[in-house]
Amino acid sequence: MAIGKERRSRRPTAAKKRAVEVLELLQQQQ
């Protein structure tokens, strides 16, 4: 169960991190 939870929470975390980086880059360009 713990492994499944870690795997599940790891995917959205990485996606969120990338989204935040992209948003920051866009804000810097504007």
N, C-alpha and C positions, 0 to 999 in steps of 0.2 A: 504493500500500500504506500509506504513512504517513497519508494522508488518511483511509482506511478505519479504520485503527487509532485515530486521534484521535476520529473520529465515534463509534466503538464505546465507547471508554473515557469519552467525555464523557457519554453517557446514564447509565450506572450511577453515575458520580460525582455527578451532579445528584440522582439518586434517593437515593443514600446521604446526601448533604448534607441533603436534606429530612427523611429518616428521623431523622437525628441531631438536627435542630432539634426535631422532634416529640417525640422521647424526652426532650430537655432540658426542653421545656415541661411534659410530663407529670410529670417528676421535681420541677419547681418547684411544681406544683400540689399534689402529695401532701404 
